[in-house]
Amino acid sequence: MQDLPLVVTHALDKTYALGQTTLKALDGIDLAISRGEFVGLVGPSGSGKTTLLNIIGALDVPTSGSAEILGRSVETLTHREAARLRNEHLGFIFQTFNLLPVYTVFENVEFPLLLQGIETGRRKQMVEEALAWVGLADRADSRPSQLSGGQSQRVAIARAIVKKPDVVLADEPTANLDAANSHHIMKTMLQLNRDLHTTFVFATHDEKVIGYLHRTITLVDGRIARDEHAGDSSHS
């Protein structure tokens, strides 16, 4: 069971209508990602990496071909089933943090657990553990406006991993951070990958992120141009 891929795509295509023309964002993607991988979809803007990440995250569906996440075919899921899959098994990190400004750090991290109906005492324990993982236990009562960019992204990471999901999907997670914070964020996620065996999948063109990846899947014009395993990160 451990060796079965968490993500499998076959002949995956995604086409968008643009007026009278069409844009093929993904073209025949065959891909397998296994449990515990630390992998990046890399390439320039328009290469298809965010589109592929969104399909892996059950936020979008293929035009043709197939995508299986944890044994579920994305293209056959109802909206309710896709939402349940995301809520129970996936964590998301975005470049814009997407923190709720009126809530404290604790409440932002707690939010996914409320959606799962986890009881109060267990929620408190899980949030405190997640904030400790990212080094922000002392900022639980702060508001997002009181945090730096690096701290805000660490809150977003805590929110993504608080439920210990099978897969964390990160779309340009360092785009709004300086070099020092980018390296801190990547080291945090690499440690979580090791400690929790969580699979991380990034969409990025940031060289600072790419240097930490154990596997790099390069997309060009919607196709996989290279799929390389780098071994252990030199930054570890």
N, C-alpha and C positions, 0 to 999 in steps of 0.2 A: 504493500500500500504506500509506503514511504517513497518508493521510486516512481509512482505514477505521476505524470505531469499534472500540475494544477491548472495550467493554461495550454490549450491546444487549438491552433487554427489550421484550416486546410483550404487552399485555393481561395483565400479570403479577398473579396473585392469590396470597395466602397466607392460609390459614384454619387456626386451631387449635381443637381440641375442648376445651371447658371444662365437664366434667361433661355435663349434658344440653343445653348450649348450645354455640354456636360463636362464636369471635372472628375477625373478618376483619381481619388485620393489614395486608395490602396489597390494594388494590382497583383493578385495571386500570392498572398502571404501564407507561407507554410511555416509554422513556428510551434515550439514546445518549450514551456518554462516549468521547471521542477521546484518542488518544495525546498525552501531555504536559499534560493538563488538571490544574488544581488546584481541585478541586470539593468542595463540601460538601452532604451531606444533612442538612438542619436542620429543627428542629421540636421541640415539647415531648415529654416522656416519653409513650410510647404512640402516637406518630404513625406508627411503622413504619420509622423510619430505620435502626435496628440490624438489624431483620429483612431489609431490603433490602440492607444491607451484607453480611450473612451469606450471602445468596443470590449476590451478586456474587462473594464469596470462596469459593464452592463449599462452604460449611459447612452449607448448607441447600438445599432444593429447592422450587420453586413448587408450589402446589396445582393451579394451572392457568395457562395462558399459557406463555411461554418466556423464558429468560434465556441469552444467549450471551456467553461470556467467551473472548476470543481465538479466536473462531470455533468454540468447543466449547459444545454445549448442556448446561447444568448438569443439566437434568432427566434426561438420558440417560447420564450418567457413572456408572460403577461406583464403589464406595468407593475402590478402588485408583487408578482414573483421576483421581478428584477429588483424592486425596492427591498424586498426581504433578503435577497442574496447580498446586496450591497450592505445592508444594515447588520447582518449577522456575520459576514465573512470577509468584507473588504474595508480597508481604510484609505482615505484620500488626503493628499497634501497638495495644496495649490500655491502658485507663486504669490498670490495676493492675500494669503493667510486665511481670509474669510472668517475672522473672529467676529462674534456678536458684541458690539461696543457697549451695550447696556449691561452685559453680564460680566461677572468676575472671571478670572482665569479658571478657578475651580469650576464655575458653572459652564464655561465653554467646553472644558474637557468632559464634564459630566453629561453633556447633551446627548451623545450617542447611546449612553446607558439608559437614559430616560426613555428613549425610543424602544429599547428592548424590554422595558418594564422591570429592570433589576431593582431589588428592594434597597431601601435607603442605606442601611449599614454596609452592605456589600458594595454599593456605589461609592460610598465615601472611601472605603479601603482601596478600591480600584483606581479612583482618581488620585489619591495620595501617592500610590505606587507609581502611576504614570508620570506624575510631576517630579517625583524623585528620580526616575529614569532619565529625565531630560534636564535635571539640575535646577528645577524651579519650585521646589517645595516651599520656599520662603515667599513666593509671589502669588500664592493661592487666592488672596483677597484683593489683588490688584485688578485694575481695569485695563483693557487693551491699550487705551490712550496713555497709560503710564509705562508702557514697555518699549524697549528698543525694537528695531526690525528683527534682530537675531532672536530676542526673547519671544517675540510674537510668533516667529516660525517654530520655535521650540514648543510653544503652546499648541500650535497646529499639529506638530508631530505627536505630542502627548494625546491630543484628541483622536488622532488617527490610530494610535496603538493601544488606547486604554482598554478596548474590548479584546485585545490580543487576536487580531484578525489573521486569517490565513495569508492574505496578500495586502501589502500597502502599495498604492499607486501614487506616484509623485510627479506632478507636471511642472517642470522648471522650478523646483523648490528653492533654488538659490538665486533666482533672477533679480530679486530686489535686495540682495545682501552684498556687503563688501567681502573681500577675500578672507579676512580672519573669521567672520561669522559663517561664511560658506564652508570653510574647513571644519569648524566646530560642529555645524549641523550634520555634515557628512560623517564625521567620526561618531556622532551620537547615533545616527541611523545604522552605521556599520556595527556598532556595539549591540544595538537592539536586534539586528539580524543574527548576531552570534548568540546572544543570551536567550532570545525568545524563538529562534529559528523561523522568524517571520520572513516571508518572501518579499523583497522590494523590487518594484519595476519603476524605473524612471523614464520620463521623456525629457530630453535635454540636449542642448548644444553647448553647454558650459564645460569648458576644459577642466575646471576645478572639480566638477562632479565626475567627469569621465575618468579621471585619474584614480578614483576609488572603486570603480566598477570591477566586478569579477568576470563579467561577460558583457560585451558590447555588440549590439545589433545595429548596424548602420543602414538607414533607409535612404534611398535616393529615388525621387519621383515615384514614391509609393511602392517600391520594391525593396527587398532585402539585398543589399549590395555585398555586405560582409557580416559574418557572425563569428566573433572571436572570443575565446576564453583567455583571460589574462592571468589566471591563478590568483594567489593571495595579493591583496592591495599593497603597494609599496608604502602607503601611508599608515598602514596598521601598526 
